[in-house]
Amino acid sequence: MEKNGKGPQNLDQMPKFGRFGGGANRFVPSEKPREYKKTLQRLLALFRRYRKALLGATVLTLLASSFSLVVPLYIGRAINAYDLEKNLVDTSLLQRMILYLLLCYVMVWLLQTVNGVLMAKVTQRLVKDLRESFFSKLQRIPLIFYDRRPHGDTMSRMTNDVDNISGSIAQTTTELIASLFTLVGSLIMMLSLDFFLTLLALIAVPLFMILTKIIAKRSRIYFMQRQKALGNLSGIIEESIMGMKMVKAFNRKEETLKEFRKVNEELEKAATKALIWAGFLMPFMGVISNLSFALIAFAGGLMSVNGTISVGIVVSFLTYSKQFGRPLNNIAGMFTNIQQALVGAERVFEILDEQEEEKDVKDAVTLMNPRGEISFQDVYFSYAKGKPVLQGVSFKVHPGETIALVGETGAGKTTIVNLMTRFYDLEKGTITFDGMDLRTIERRSLMENFSVVLQDTFLFTGTIRENIRYARPEATDEEIYHAARVAHAEDFILKLPQGYDTEVSGSTDTLSQGQRQLLAISRAVLSDAPVLILDEATSSVDTKTEKEIQKAMVKLLKNRTSVIIAHRLSTIKSADRIYVIGEGKILEEGPHEELMRLKGRYYEMVVSQVGNGAVSEG
């Protein structure tokens, strides 16, 4: 379905993501097999950019963990300072152990504080770079990507998913290193104290692993569903806010609210299930850890009574067994964050892996002294495989010539313009500019030679002056004023509160659609490119303003190659040649008078617009 010549001709040609609505399902992306190992590898690869800072954080973490590891040893020695049989206390040993314990606790606090500050800096730097990479990627992706995907979902990936990555990185990176080091260190210390008790402590390990595997497999599914639902919700919110006038105009408030509630409930269910499954882990881990502790305490107590080991060693071992179980509990606690990071990273990497616009060929040329000659030679194009939009289209636009493209909505008029400017790349055939294949010309150089006024005008947040200057940043204020006067925009601009310095935005309705189009035409005038494309550029202005613009267009179109897409007869009848597009082909071509004499498709269009009587009088 094409809106005034834009995009695919029917819904079957639209990719999976719908652009023009269709309920909550329009936001559902196609499923792909999940490769969490690959995602984790790529996530770890990002850390390599900050390896020096991470190495410092790792050293600090290992030092803090080392001080923590010797604490149980000093506690056991402090207890052994008491001789219960002789009722004596080794005061010197006790004081020394207490001093060592105090030093260990202070060092752990100091090292963890410095490490926290360092990791906060690394994390935020990584997130900043990741967002920049994401946004930079969006500039290089072909426009067809934006036709396929809801903007809200893309925005959600850049904000929510990247935030999930950053939050998880901050909480888990050093904690994971500390947990692994503590796990290994505690095991070594336990082995040095008693081999049998160590075997009892290790019984819990396979139970931990089995439990983690079962819960991880289940909760991962719900975490992915949650992130998808969040992207869907963002898409609905964005559409509703941008199209609030239409929602109210067609009295669709209740339906929109129902749709929002439906997706919001899906998000609630997925998030609840994800958190419940992830939440199972810690309690079960705690039960296993406590049972293991009780078993070790029972066995150690019997061994102490039998005189096999001292009470101090049993206390030290129990403390180490807790330290041994704590990293496993910590890893279980990090489980939710790690899952969120992997799901978020996968969604971010999916965009980063999107195919980019074709790069300029090695010997791409820069256009010098462009004349504005454009030629289509047997061009084929389709948005969806097997459903062509253009089939063997051929025509030539001479320098300084004005042509008009007419046809029914969805005929492919704007598609021709999109191919002409390389917004899309053709499938078969050749398009040339000044005799050179478009693919051999630098994309930037090519775009500098086109000035485009679209039917849907977009204004960027800023002043009117800045929006007109967007076409040529180096333009002087006087050139801006001249462009606005030529486009007949200055009259309404000077009536605004701050004139040219009035703040406007693409998402607000402080200006009418007609005023926005006048500003877009002002941009085109300021651009002064050799080729001008007008895609229904006067469709939203009143008849009086249209006539004034047409007078201005006489100057604007002079000595300039121009391509006009329009339905109004008054806009196209003065064109040097008119091409009638239909069924993916050029059905008729020629000046207005010649096409009228043919009494073919063009004649029927004119009659349907102005009536038989007006045609006869003309």
C-alpha positions as CSV (number, residue, x, y, z in Angstrom):
1,M,0.0,0.0,0.0
2,E,1.6,3.2,-1.1
3,K,0.7,6.6,0.2
4,N,0.8,9.0,-2.7
5,G,3.4,6.9,-4.4
6,K,5.4,6.0,-1.4
7,G,6.5,2.5,-0.3
8,P,5.0,-0.8,-1.3
9,Q,1.9,-1.0,-3.5
10,N,-0.1,-3.3,-1.3
11,L,0.0,-4.9,2.2
12,D,1.5,-8.1,0.8
13,Q,4.5,-6.2,-0.3
14,M,5.1,-4.8,3.2
15,P,7.8,-6.6,5.2
16,K,7.0,-8.2,8.5
17,F,6.9,-4.8,10.3
18,G,3.9,-2.7,9.3
19,R,4.4,1.0,8.7
20,F,0.8,2.2,8.7
21,G,-0.8,0.4,11.7
22,G,-2.7,-2.9,12.1
23,G,-3.0,-3.6,15.8
24,A,-0.5,-4.6,18.3
25,N,0.8,-7.4,16.1
26,R,2.5,-4.8,13.8
27,F,5.2,-4.6,16.5
28,V,6.0,-8.3,16.7
29,P,9.5,-8.9,15.2
30,S,10.3,-12.1,13.4
31,E,11.7,-14.8,15.7
32,K,15.3,-15.8,15.4
33,P,17.2,-18.5,17.2
34,R,18.9,-17.2,20.3
35,E,22.7,-17.5,20.5
36,Y,23.6,-16.4,24.0
37,K,27.1,-17.7,23.9
38,K,27.9,-15.6,20.8
39,T,26.2,-12.6,22.4
40,L,28.2,-13.0,25.6
41,Q,31.4,-13.2,23.5
42,R,30.6,-10.0,21.7
43,L,29.7,-8.3,25.0
44,L,33.0,-9.3,26.5
45,A,34.8,-8.1,23.3
46,L,33.4,-4.6,24.1
47,F,35.3,-4.7,27.4
48,R,38.6,-5.1,25.6
49,R,38.5,-1.4,24.6
50,Y,38.8,-0.6,28.3
51,R,41.2,-3.4,29.3
52,K,43.6,-1.1,31.2
53,A,40.8,0.2,33.4
54,L,39.3,-3.2,33.8
55,L,42.7,-4.7,34.6
56,G,43.0,-2.1,37.4
57,A,39.5,-2.9,38.6
58,T,40.4,-6.6,38.5
59,V,43.5,-6.1,40.6
60,L,41.6,-4.1,43.2
61,T,38.9,-6.8,43.3
62,L,41.5,-9.6,43.8
63,L,43.2,-7.6,46.5
64,A,39.9,-7.0,48.3
65,S,39.0,-10.7,48.0
66,S,42.4,-11.7,49.2
67,F,42.0,-9.7,52.4
68,S,38.5,-11.2,52.8
69,L,39.9,-14.7,52.4
70,V,42.3,-14.4,55.4
71,V,39.6,-13.1,57.7
72,P,38.3,-16.6,58.7
73,L,41.8,-17.8,59.3
74,Y,42.4,-14.9,61.8
75,I,39.0,-15.6,63.4
76,G,40.0,-19.2,64.0
77,R,43.4,-18.3,65.5
78,A,41.7,-15.7,67.7
79,I,39.4,-18.4,69.1
80,N,42.4,-20.8,69.6
81,A,44.0,-18.0,71.7
82,Y,41.6,-19.3,74.4
83,D,42.8,-22.5,76.2
84,L,39.5,-23.8,77.8
85,E,41.2,-26.7,79.6
86,K,43.7,-24.4,81.3
87,N,41.3,-21.5,81.4
88,L,44.0,-19.3,79.9
89,V,44.1,-16.6,77.1
90,D,47.0,-15.8,74.9
91,T,46.5,-12.0,75.1
92,S,49.3,-11.2,72.7
93,L,48.0,-13.5,70.0
94,L,44.4,-12.3,70.5
95,Q,45.3,-8.6,70.2
96,R,47.4,-9.3,67.2
97,M,44.6,-11.2,65.5
98,I,42.1,-8.5,66.3
99,L,44.4,-5.9,64.8
100,Y,44.9,-8.0,61.7
101,L,41.1,-8.3,61.4
102,L,40.6,-4.6,61.7
103,L,43.2,-3.9,59.0
104,C,41.6,-6.5,56.7
105,Y,38.2,-4.9,57.1
106,V,39.5,-1.4,56.5
107,M,41.4,-2.5,53.4
108,V,38.4,-4.4,52.0
109,W,36.3,-1.2,52.4
110,L,38.9,1.1,50.9
111,L,39.6,-1.2,47.9
112,Q,35.9,-1.8,47.1
113,T,35.2,1.9,47.3
114,V,38.0,2.8,44.8
115,N,36.9,-0.1,42.6
116,G,33.3,1.1,42.6
117,V,34.3,4.5,41.4
118,L,36.5,3.1,38.7
119,M,33.8,0.7,37.4
120,A,31.2,3.4,37.4
121,K,33.4,5.4,35.0
122,V,34.2,2.4,32.8
123,T,30.5,1.4,32.6
124,Q,29.2,4.8,31.7
125,R,32.0,5.3,29.1
126,L,31.1,1.9,27.5
127,V,27.4,2.8,27.5
128,K,28.2,6.2,25.9
129,D,30.2,4.5,23.2
130,L,27.6,1.9,22.6
131,R,24.9,4.5,22.2
132,E,27.1,6.4,19.8
133,S,27.7,3.3,17.8
134,F,24.0,2.5,17.7
135,F,23.0,6.0,16.6
136,S,25.9,6.1,14.0
137,K,24.6,2.8,12.7
138,L,21.1,4.3,12.3
139,Q,22.6,6.9,9.9
140,R,24.1,4.2,7.7
141,I,21.1,1.9,7.5
142,P,19.0,2.1,4.3
143,L,15.7,3.8,4.5
144,I,13.8,0.6,3.9
145,F,14.8,-0.4,7.5
146,Y,12.7,2.4,8.8
147,D,9.8,1.2,6.6
148,R,10.0,-2.2,8.2
149,R,10.4,-1.4,11.9
150,P,8.3,0.6,14.4
151,H,10.3,3.6,15.5
152,G,9.3,3.0,19.2
153,D,10.9,-0.4,19.2
154,T,14.2,1.0,17.8
155,M,14.1,3.8,20.4
156,S,13.5,1.2,23.2
157,R,16.5,-0.7,22.1
158,M,18.7,2.4,22.2
159,T,17.4,3.4,25.7
160,N,16.0,0.5,27.7
161,D,18.2,-2.3,26.3
162,V,21.4,-0.3,26.5
163,D,20.4,0.7,30.1
164,N,20.0,-3.0,30.9
165,I,23.5,-3.7,29.7
166,S,25.0,-0.8,31.7
167,G,23.1,-1.7,34.9
168,S,24.2,-5.3,34.6
169,I,27.8,-4.5,33.8
170,A,28.1,-2.1,36.8
171,Q,26.6,-4.7,39.2
172,T,28.1,-8.0,38.0
173,T,31.6,-7.4,36.4
174,T,33.7,-7.0,39.5
175,E,31.3,-9.0,41.7
176,L,31.7,-11.9,39.3
177,I,35.5,-11.7,39.4
178,A,35.4,-11.4,43.2
179,S,33.0,-14.4,43.5
180,L,35.1,-16.7,41.3
181,F,38.3,-15.7,43.1
182,T,36.7,-16.2,46.5
183,L,35.3,-19.5,45.4
184,V,38.7,-20.8,44.3
185,G,40.5,-19.2,47.3
186,S,38.0,-20.6,49.8
187,L,38.3,-24.1,48.3
188,I,42.1,-24.0,48.6
189,M,41.9,-22.7,52.2
190,M,39.4,-25.5,53.1
191,L,41.6,-28.1,51.6
192,S,44.5,-26.9,53.7
193,L,42.4,-27.2,56.8
194,D,40.6,-30.5,56.3
195,F,40.1,-32.7,53.3
196,F,37.0,-34.7,54.5
197,L,35.1,-31.6,55.5
198,T,35.9,-30.1,52.0
199,L,34.3,-33.1,50.3
200,L,31.2,-32.5,52.4
201,A,31.2,-28.8,51.2
202,L,31.5,-29.8,47.6
203,I,28.3,-31.9,47.7
204,A,26.4,-28.6,47.2
205,V,28.2,-27.7,43.9
206,P,26.4,-30.1,41.5
207,L,23.1,-29.2,43.1
208,F,23.8,-25.5,42.4
209,M,24.7,-26.2,38.8
210,I,21.6,-28.3,38.0
211,L,19.3,-25.8,39.6
212,T,20.9,-22.8,37.8
213,K,20.6,-24.6,34.4
214,I,16.9,-25.4,34.9
215,I,15.9,-21.9,36.0
216,A,18.2,-20.2,33.4
217,K,16.6,-22.0,30.5
218,R,13.1,-21.1,31.6
219,S,13.6,-17.5,32.7
220,R,15.6,-16.5,29.6
221,I,12.5,-17.0,27.5
222,Y,10.5,-14.6,29.7
223,F,13.2,-12.0,29.8
224,M,13.2,-11.9,26.0
225,Q,9.4,-11.7,25.9
226,R,9.6,-8.8,28.4
227,Q,12.0,-6.8,26.3
228,K,9.9,-7.4,23.2
229,A,6.8,-6.3,25.0
230,L,8.6,-3.2,26.3
231,G,9.6,-2.3,22.7
232,N,6.0,-2.9,21.5
233,L,4.7,-0.6,24.3
234,S,7.2,2.1,23.3
235,G,6.0,1.9,19.7
236,I,2.3,2.2,20.7
237,I,3.1,5.2,22.9
238,E,5.1,6.9,20.2
239,E,2.4,6.3,17.6
240,S,-0.4,7.5,19.9
241,I,1.4,10.7,20.9
242,M,2.4,11.5,17.3
243,G,-1.1,10.7,16.0
244,M,-3.2,12.0,18.9
245,K,-5.1,14.3,16.5
246,M,-6.2,11.3,14.4
247,V,-7.0,9.3,17.6
248,K,-9.4,12.1,18.8
249,A,-10.7,13.0,15.3
250,F,-11.8,9.4,14.6
251,N,-12.9,8.8,18.2
252,R,-10.4,5.9,18.7
253,K,-9.5,6.7,22.3
254,E,-11.1,3.6,23.7
255,E,-9.6,1.3,21.0
256,T,-6.2,2.9,21.5
257,L,-6.5,2.4,25.3
258,K,-7.5,-1.2,24.8
259,E,-4.5,-1.9,22.6
260,F,-2.3,-0.2,25.1
261,R,-3.7,-2.3,27.9
262,K,-3.3,-5.5,25.9
263,V,0.4,-4.9,25.3
264,N,0.9,-3.5,28.8
265,E,-0.7,-6.7,30.3
266,E,1.6,-8.8,28.1
267,L,4.6,-6.9,29.5
268,E,3.3,-7.4,33.0
269,K,2.9,-11.1,32.5
270,A,6.2,-11.6,30.9
271,A,8.1,-9.4,33.4
272,T,6.3,-11.2,36.3
273,K,7.2,-14.7,35.0
274,A,10.8,-13.6,34.3
275,L,11.2,-12.2,37.8
276,I,9.4,-15.2,39.5
277,W,11.6,-17.7,37.7
278,A,14.8,-15.7,38.4
279,G,13.6,-15.3,42.0
280,F,13.4,-19.0,42.6
281,L,17.1,-19.3,42.4
282,M,18.2,-17.4,45.5
283,P,15.8,-19.2,48.0
284,F,16.7,-22.6,46.6
285,M,20.4,-21.7,46.7
286,G,20.0,-20.5,50.3
287,V,18.4,-23.8,51.3
288,I,21.1,-25.9,49.7
289,S,23.8,-23.7,51.3
290,N,22.2,-23.9,54.8
291,L,21.9,-27.7,54.6
292,S,25.5,-27.9,53.5
293,F,26.5,-25.6,56.5
294,A,24.5,-27.8,58.9
295,L,26.1,-31.0,57.6
296,I,29.6,-29.5,58.0
297,A,28.8,-28.2,61.4
298,F,27.6,-31.6,62.6
299,A,30.6,-33.4,61.2
300,G,33.0,-30.8,62.4
301,G,31.5,-30.9,65.9
302,L,31.9,-34.7,66.1
303,M,35.5,-34.4,64.9
304,S,36.2,-31.7,67.5
305,V,34.7,-33.8,70.3
306,N,36.8,-36.7,69.2
307,G,39.9,-34.5,69.3
308,T,40.6,-34.9,65.5
309,I,40.7,-31.1,65.0
310,S,40.6,-28.0,67.1
311,V,37.5,-25.8,67.7
312,G,39.3,-22.9,66.0
313,I,39.8,-24.9,62.9
314,V,36.1,-26.0,62.8
315,V,35.0,-22.3,63.2
316,S,37.5,-21.2,60.5
317,F,36.2,-24.0,58.2
318,L,32.5,-23.1,58.8
319,T,33.4,-19.5,57.9
320,Y,35.1,-20.7,54.8
321,S,32.2,-22.9,53.9
322,K,30.0,-19.9,54.1
323,Q,32.5,-17.9,52.0
324,F,32.5,-20.9,49.6
325,G,28.7,-20.9,49.3
326,R,28.4,-17.1,49.2
327,P,30.0,-16.7,45.7
328,L,27.5,-19.3,44.4
329,N,24.7,-17.4,46.0
330,N,26.1,-14.1,44.5
331,I,26.3,-15.6,41.1
332,A,22.7,-16.8,41.5
333,G,21.8,-13.2,42.5
334,M,23.6,-11.8,39.5
335,F,21.7,-14.2,37.3
336,T,18.8,-11.8,36.7
337,N,21.2,-9.0,35.8
338,I,23.2,-11.2,33.5
339,Q,20.0,-12.4,31.7
340,Q,18.8,-8.8,31.3
341,A,22.2,-7.8,29.9
342,L,22.3,-10.7,27.4
343,V,18.7,-10.1,26.2
344,G,19.4,-6.3,25.9
345,A,22.8,-6.9,24.2
346,E,21.2,-9.3,21.7
347,R,18.6,-6.8,20.7
348,V,21.2,-4.0,20.4
349,F,23.5,-6.3,18.4
350,E,20.6,-7.2,16.1
351,I,20.5,-3.5,15.0
352,L,24.3,-3.2,14.8
353,D,24.3,-6.2,12.5
354,E,21.8,-4.7,10.1
355,Q,23.0,-4.4,6.5
356,E,24.2,-0.9,5.8
357,E,23.8,1.2,2.7
358,E,26.2,0.1,-0.1
359,K,29.5,1.9,0.4
360,D,30.9,4.1,-2.4
361,V,32.9,2.1,-4.9
362,K,36.7,2.4,-4.7
363,D,37.0,4.9,-7.5
364,A,33.7,6.8,-6.9
365,V,33.7,10.2,-8.5
366,T,32.7,13.6,-7.2
367,L,30.3,15.5,-9.4
368,M,31.9,18.7,-10.8
369,N,29.8,21.3,-12.7
370,P,26.7,19.1,-12.7
371,R,24.2,19.6,-15.6
372,G,21.3,17.6,-14.1
373,E,20.7,15.0,-16.8
374,I,19.0,11.9,-15.4
375,S,18.4,8.7,-17.3
376,F,16.5,5.5,-16.3
377,Q,17.3,2.5,-18.5
378,D,15.2,-0.7,-18.1
379,V,14.9,-0.3,-14.3
380,Y,13.3,-2.9,-12.1
381,F,12.6,-2.6,-8.3
382,S,10.5,-4.3,-5.6
383,Y,10.1,-3.9,-1.9
384,A,9.3,-7.6,-1.4
385,K,10.9,-10.4,-3.5
386,G,8.7,-11.5,-6.3
387,K,6.4,-8.5,-6.2
388,P,7.8,-5.9,-8.5
389,V,6.9,-2.2,-8.1
390,L,8.8,-1.0,-11.2
391,Q,9.2,-3.2,-14.3
392,G,11.5,-2.1,-17.1
393,V,11.0,1.7,-16.6
394,S,13.0,3.8,-19.1
395,F,13.0,7.6,-19.6
396,K,15.4,10.5,-19.8
397,V,15.3,14.0,-18.2
398,H,17.4,16.6,-20.1
399,P,19.3,19.3,-18.2
400,G,16.9,22.2,-17.3
401,E,13.8,20.2,-18.2
402,T,10.7,19.9,-16.0
403,I,9.0,16.6,-16.0
404,A,5.9,15.5,-14.1
405,L,5.1,12.0,-12.8
406,V,1.4,11.3,-12.5
407,G,-0.6,8.1,-11.7
408,E,-2.8,6.5,-9.2
409,T,-1.8,6.2,-5.5
410,G,0.6,3.4,-5.3
411,A,1.7,3.5,-8.9
412,G,5.4,3.9,-8.0
413,K,5.9,7.7,-8.6
414,T,7.8,8.3,-5.3
415,T,9.6,5.0,-5.7
416,I,11.2,6.5,-8.9
417,V,12.3,9.5,-7.0
418,N,13.7,7.3,-4.2
419,L,15.8,5.4,-6.7
420,M,16.9,8.6,-8.4
421,T,18.3,10.0,-5.2
422,R,19.6,6.5,-4.1
423,F,17.4,6.3,-1.1
424,Y,16.9,2.8,-2.4
425,D,19.2,0.8,-4.7
426,L,17.6,-0.7,-7.9
427,E,17.5,-4.4,-8.6
428,K,18.2,-4.4,-12.3
429,G,18.9,-1.8,-14.9
430,T,20.8,1.4,-14.9
431,I,20.2,4.9,-13.6
432,T,22.7,7.6,-14.7
433,F,23.3,11.2,-13.7
434,D,25.1,13.3,-16.3
435,G,25.9,10.0,-18.1
436,M,27.5,8.4,-15.0
437,D,26.0,5.3,-13.3
438,L,24.7,6.4,-9.8
439,R,26.7,3.6,-8.2
440,T,29.9,5.1,-9.5
441,I,29.2,8.5,-7.9
442,E,30.0,9.4,-4.2
443,R,26.7,9.2,-2.4
444,R,27.3,12.5,-0.6
445,S,28.2,14.3,-3.8
446,L,25.1,12.9,-5.5
447,M,22.8,14.1,-2.7
448,E,24.3,17.6,-2.8
449,N,22.9,17.9,-6.3
450,F,19.3,17.2,-5.2
451,S,16.9,19.4,-3.4
452,V,13.8,17.6,-2.2
453,V,10.4,18.9,-1.0
454,L,8.3,16.0,0.3
455,Q,4.6,15.9,1.0
456,D,5.2,15.1,4.6
457,T,7.3,18.0,5.8
458,F,9.5,17.4,8.9
459,L,10.8,20.3,11.1
460,F,13.6,19.8,13.5
461,T,13.6,21.2,17.0
462,G,15.0,24.7,16.8
463,T,14.2,28.1,15.3
464,I,12.6,28.7,11.9
465,R,15.9,30.3,10.8
466,E,17.8,27.1,11.8
467,N,15.2,24.9,10.0
468,I,15.6,26.8,6.7
469,R,19.4,26.9,7.1
470,Y,19.3,23.1,7.4
471,A,19.6,22.9,3.6
472,R,22.9,24.9,3.6
473,P,24.5,25.4,7.1
474,E,26.9,28.1,5.8
475,A,24.1,30.3,4.4
476,T,23.9,33.9,5.6
477,D,20.8,35.4,7.2
478,E,20.2,37.5,4.1
479,E,20.2,34.3,1.9
480,I,17.7,32.8,4.4
481,Y,15.4,35.8,4.1
482,H,15.6,35.7,0.3
483,A,14.7,32.1,0.2
484,A,11.7,32.6,2.5
485,R,10.5,35.5,0.3
486,V,10.8,33.5,-2.9
487,A,8.8,30.7,-1.2
488,H,6.2,33.2,0.0
489,A,6.9,32.1,3.6
490,E,8.1,35.4,5.0
491,D,4.6,36.8,5.4
492,F,3.5,34.3,8.0
493,I,7.0,34.1,9.6
494,L,7.1,37.8,10.4
495,K,3.7,37.5,12.0
496,L,5.0,34.9,14.5
497,P,6.0,36.1,18.0
498,Q,9.8,35.9,17.5
499,G,9.7,35.9,13.7
500,Y,12.6,33.9,12.3
501,D,13.7,33.0,15.8
502,T,10.4,31.3,16.7
503,E,11.0,27.9,18.2
504,V,9.4,25.0,16.3
505,S,9.5,21.2,16.6
506,G,8.7,18.2,14.4
507,S,6.4,16.8,17.1
508,T,4.3,19.9,17.8
509,D,1.5,21.6,15.8
510,T,2.4,25.2,16.3
511,L,2.4,25.6,12.5
512,S,-0.1,24.4,10.0
513,Q,0.8,21.8,7.4
514,G,0.7,24.5,4.7
515,Q,3.2,26.7,6.7
516,R,5.4,23.7,7.1
517,Q,5.4,23.1,3.4
518,L,6.3,26.7,2.7
519,L,9.3,26.3,5.1
520,A,10.3,23.1,3.2
521,I,10.1,25.0,-0.1
522,S,12.3,27.7,1.5
523,R,14.9,25.0,2.3
524,A,14.8,23.9,-1.4
525,V,15.3,27.5,-2.6
526,L,18.2,28.0,-0.2
527,S,19.8,24.7,-1.3
528,D,20.0,25.9,-4.9
529,A,20.7,22.4,-6.1
530,P,20.8,21.7,-9.9
531,V,17.9,19.1,-9.5
532,L,14.7,19.9,-7.7
533,I,12.2,17.3,-6.7
534,L,8.7,18.3,-5.6
535,D,6.6,15.5,-4.2
536,E,3.1,16.9,-3.7
537,A,4.8,20.0,-2.4
538,T,1.7,22.2,-2.7
539,S,-0.8,19.6,-1.6
540,S,-1.4,21.3,1.8
541,V,-1.6,25.0,0.8
542,D,-4.7,26.9,-0.1
543,T,-5.5,27.9,-3.7
544,K,-4.3,31.5,-3.2
545,T,-1.0,30.4,-1.7
546,E,-0.6,27.8,-4.4
547,K,-0.9,30.4,-7.1
548,E,1.7,32.5,-5.4
549,I,4.0,29.6,-5.1
550,Q,3.6,28.7,-8.7
551,K,4.7,32.2,-9.6
552,A,7.7,31.7,-7.5
553,M,8.3,28.3,-9.0
554,V,8.8,29.9,-12.4
555,K,12.0,31.5,-11.1
556,L,12.9,28.4,-9.1
557,L,12.5,25.9,-11.9
558,K,14.3,28.1,-14.5
559,N,17.6,26.5,-15.7
560,R,17.0,23.7,-13.2
561,T,16.1,20.0,-13.8
562,S,12.9,19.5,-12.0
563,V,10.8,16.4,-11.2
564,I,7.2,17.1,-10.0
565,I,4.9,14.6,-8.4
566,A,1.4,16.0,-8.1
567,H,-2.3,15.3,-8.7
568,R,-3.4,18.9,-9.3
569,L,-3.6,19.7,-13.0
570,S,-2.5,23.3,-12.3
571,T,0.8,22.0,-11.0
572,I,1.7,19.7,-13.8
573,K,0.2,21.0,-17.0
574,S,3.1,23.4,-17.6
575,A,5.7,20.6,-17.4
576,D,7.8,20.0,-20.5
577,R,6.9,16.3,-20.4
578,I,4.4,14.3,-18.4
579,Y,4.9,10.6,-17.6
580,V,1.9,8.5,-16.6
581,I,2.9,5.7,-14.3
582,G,0.8,2.6,-13.8
583,E,1.3,-1.2,-13.4
584,G,5.0,-0.6,-12.7
585,K,5.5,0.9,-16.2
586,I,5.3,4.2,-18.1
587,L,1.9,4.0,-19.8
588,E,2.0,7.4,-21.6
589,E,4.4,10.3,-22.0
590,G,4.4,13.7,-23.6
591,P,3.3,17.3,-23.1
592,H,-0.1,18.1,-21.6
593,E,-1.7,19.0,-24.9
594,E,-0.4,15.9,-26.7
595,L,-1.6,13.6,-24.0
596,M,-5.0,15.2,-24.0
597,R,-5.4,14.6,-27.7
598,L,-4.5,10.9,-27.2
599,K,-7.6,10.6,-24.9
600,G,-5.9,7.8,-23.0
601,R,-5.1,7.3,-19.3
602,Y,-4.0,10.9,-18.7
603,Y,-7.1,12.3,-20.3
604,E,-9.3,10.1,-18.0
605,M,-7.4,11.5,-15.0
606,V,-7.9,15.1,-16.1
607,V,-11.6,14.5,-16.8
608,S,-12.1,12.9,-13.4
609,Q,-10.5,15.9,-11.8
610,V,-12.0,18.8,-13.6
611,G,-15.0,17.3,-15.5
612,N,-15.9,17.0,-19.2
613,G,-17.1,20.6,-19.4
614,A,-13.9,22.1,-18.2
615,V,-11.9,19.9,-20.5
616,S,-13.9,21.0,-23.5
617,E,-13.6,24.7,-22.6
618,G,-9.8,24.2,-22.2
